[in-house]
Amino acid sequence: ILYLLLKDIHIEEEHVQNKKDSTDYKVVLTNKRFIFFMFFYGLMLALIFTNSNFLGTYLETRGVDSDGYGLVFSYFVAVELVTLLILNKINKKVSPYILLIISAFTLAIRILACYLYAPVWLVIATSGLRGIGYGIMLHVSYQYIIDLVGEDKATKGIMLCTLVFAILLFIFNNVNGNLIEAYGYKSYFLINFIASCVLLLYSFLIPLLNKKKEEVTEEQIEN
C-alpha cells in the first residue's frame, strides 16, 4: 500500500515537473536576445568543429600524415587550455561582447589561411586560433546565458543552444563532406570563410541588441 501511495505521489511530482519544464522552455524561447545568441552559439561551434573535422584530411593533401595531425590537434587543445586559464584569471575584466567578437574573428582568420593555401606551417600556426575561439565560447557562454534567461532557466537555455549546435553540426558535416568531394577544398573553404564573415558581423550585433534592450528597460523605469 505504501509503495502504491508513493508511486502516485512520484507520478504527480513528475507531471508537475514536466509542466514546469514545458513552461520554462516557452519562456526562454520568447526571449529574443536569447534566440539571437542561440543561433550565434550554434553556428559558431558548428563551424569550429566542422573545420576541425576536415582539417586533418586537408592537411593530408598538403603532405601532413595522420601522426602529424595528432600533434596539431594536441597543439590547439593546449592553446584552448591556456586560453581558459587566462580568461579565468582576468574573469570579468573584459566585456563578453568583445570576447565573442574575438572568437568569431579567430575563426575567420583560421579559415582564410586554409582558403589561401598558405604555407603549411602558417596553416598549422593559425589552427591554434581554434583553441582561442573555442576557449572563449566555453568561458563566456554559460554566464551569458544566465544573464539572458536567469539562473533558474539557464539549464534549459544551455540545452537549447546545444540542440541547435548538434543539428547544425550534423548538417554541416554532411553538406561539407559532399561539397569537398564534388568541388574540392578551395570551394569548401571559400563558402566557410563567407559564413565566418557573416558570423563576425553577427557578433557585432549582439552588444547592439543588448544596448537597445537596456535603453528600452530604462525608458520603462522612467515611465
C-alpha positions in Angstrom: 0.0 0.0 0.0 2.8 2.4 0.9 4.5 1.6 -2.4 1.3 2.4 -4.3 0.9 5.7 -2.4 4.5 6.7 -3.0 4.2 5.7 -6.7 1.2 8.0 -7.1 3.0 10.9 -5.4 6.0 10.3 -7.7 3.8 10.3 -10.8 2.2 13.6 -9.7 5.6 15.1 -9.0 6.8 14.1 -12.5 3.6 15.6 -14.0 4.2 18.9 -12.2 7.9 19.0 -13.1 7.1 18.2 -16.8 4.6 21.0 -16.8 7.1 23.4 -15.3 9.8 22.4 -17.7 7.5 23.0 -20.6 6.6 26.5 -19.3 10.3 27.3 -18.8 11.2 26.3 -22.4 8.3 28.6 -23.7 9.6 31.5 -21.6 13.2 31.0 -22.8 12.1 30.8 -26.4 10.2 34.1 -26.2 13.4 35.9 -25.2 14.6 37.4 -28.5 18.1 38.2 -27.2 18.5 34.5 -26.2 17.2 33.3 -29.6 19.8 35.6 -31.3 22.6 34.3 -29.1 21.4 30.7 -29.5 21.9 30.8 -33.3 25.2 32.6 -32.9 26.4 29.8 -30.5 25.1 27.0 -32.7 26.7 28.5 -35.9 29.9 29.3 -34.2 30.5 25.9 -32.6 29.3 24.1 -35.7 31.8 26.0 -37.9 34.6 25.5 -35.4 34.0 21.7 -35.1 33.4 21.2 -38.8 36.6 22.9 -39.8 38.5 20.9 -37.2 37.0 17.7 -38.6 38.1 18.4 -42.1 41.4 20.0 -41.3 43.0 16.6 -40.9 42.1 15.4 -44.4 43.0 18.8 -45.8 46.5 18.7 -44.2 47.0 15.2 -45.7 46.6 16.7 -49.1 49.3 19.2 -48.1 51.7 16.4 -47.1 51.0 16.1 -43.3 50.4 12.5 -42.2 47.9 11.4 -39.5 50.6 11.3 -36.8 51.4 14.9 -37.7 47.7 15.9 -37.4 47.6 14.3 -34.0 50.3 16.7 -32.9 48.4 19.6 -34.5 45.2 18.6 -32.6 47.1 18.4 -29.4 48.5 21.9 -30.1 45.2 23.6 -30.4 43.8 21.8 -27.4 46.8 23.1 -25.4 46.0 26.6 -26.7 42.4 26.1 -25.6 43.5 25.2 -22.0 45.9 28.2 -21.9 43.1 30.5 -23.1 40.7 29.2 -20.4 43.4 29.7 -17.7 44.0 33.3 -18.9 40.2 34.0 -19.1 39.7 32.6 -15.6 42.5 35.0 -14.3 41.1 38.1 -15.9 37.5 36.9 -15.3 35.1 39.8 -15.9 37.7 42.4 -16.7 37.0 42.0 -20.4 33.5 42.5 -21.9 31.9 39.2 -23.0 30.9 41.1 -26.2 34.5 41.8 -27.0 35.4 38.2 -26.4 32.6 36.9 -28.7 33.9 39.2 -31.5 37.5 37.9 -30.9 36.2 34.4 -31.1 34.4 35.0 -34.4 37.5 36.8 -35.8 39.9 34.0 -34.9 37.6 31.6 -36.8 37.6 33.8 -40.0 41.4 34.1 -39.9 41.9 30.4 -39.5 39.6 29.5 -42.4 41.2 32.3 -44.6 44.7 30.8 -44.1 43.4 27.4 -45.4 41.5 29.0 -48.3 44.6 30.9 -49.5 46.6 27.7 -49.3 49.1 29.5 -47.0 52.4 27.6 -46.2 51.7 24.5 -44.1 53.5 26.0 -41.1 51.2 29.0 -41.2 48.1 26.9 -41.6 49.2 24.9 -38.5 50.0 28.0 -36.6 46.6 29.6 -37.3 44.9 26.3 -36.4 45.8 27.3 -32.8 43.2 30.0 -33.1 40.7 27.2 -32.9 41.8 26.8 -29.2 41.3 30.6 -28.6 37.9 30.7 -30.3 36.5 27.6 -28.6 38.1 28.5 -25.2 36.3 31.9 -25.3 33.0 30.2 -26.2 33.3 27.8 -23.3 34.2 30.6 -20.9 31.6 33.2 -22.0 28.5 31.1 -22.9 27.3 29.8 -19.6 27.4 33.1 -17.7 26.0 35.0 -20.7 23.0 32.5 -20.9 22.4 33.1 -17.2 22.4 36.8 -17.8 19.9 36.4 -20.6 17.4 33.9 -19.1 18.1 33.8 -15.4 19.9 31.2 -13.3 16.8 29.1 -12.8 16.3 28.7 -16.6 20.0 28.5 -17.6 20.0 24.7 -17.9 17.1 24.9 -20.4 18.9 27.6 -22.3 22.1 25.6 -22.5 20.2 22.5 -23.7 18.5 24.5 -26.4 21.9 26.0 -27.5 23.4 22.5 -27.6 20.5 21.2 -29.6 20.9 23.9 -32.2 24.6 23.3 -32.3 24.2 19.5 -32.7 21.7 19.9 -35.6 23.9 22.4 -37.4 27.0 20.2 -36.9 25.2 17.2 -38.4 24.1 19.3 -41.4 27.5 20.9 -41.9 29.4 17.7 -41.7 27.2 16.0 -44.3 27.0 19.0 -46.6 30.6 20.0 -46.4 31.8 16.4 -47.0 29.8 16.3 -50.2 31.0 19.8 -51.1 34.6 18.8 -50.8 34.1 15.6 -52.8 32.4 17.5 -55.6 34.3 20.8 -55.8 37.4 20.4 -53.7 38.8 22.2 -50.6 39.1 25.6 -52.3 35.3 25.9 -52.7 34.7 24.4 -49.3 37.0 27.0 -47.5 35.6 29.9 -49.6 32.0 29.1 -48.5 33.1 28.6 -44.9 35.1 31.8 -45.0 32.0 33.7 -46.2 30.0 32.0 -43.4 32.6 33.0 -40.8 32.5 36.7 -42.0 28.7 36.7 -41.7 29.2 35.3 -38.2 31.7 38.0 -37.4 29.2 40.7 -38.4 26.6 38.8 -36.3 28.9 39.1 -33.3 28.9 42.9 -33.6 25.1 42.9 -33.5 25.0 41.1 -30.1 26.1 44.1 -28.0 24.0 46.5 -30.1 20.9 44.3 -29.4 21.7 44.3 -25.7 22.2 48.0 -25.7 18.8 48.5 -27.3 17.2 46.3 -24.7 18.8 48.3 -21.9 17.6 51.5 -23.4 14.0 50.2 -23.6 14.3 49.0 -19.9 15.5 52.4 -18.8 12.6 54.1 -20.6 10.1 51.7 -18.9 11.6 52.5 -15.5 11.4 56.3 -16.1 7.8 56.0 -17.2 
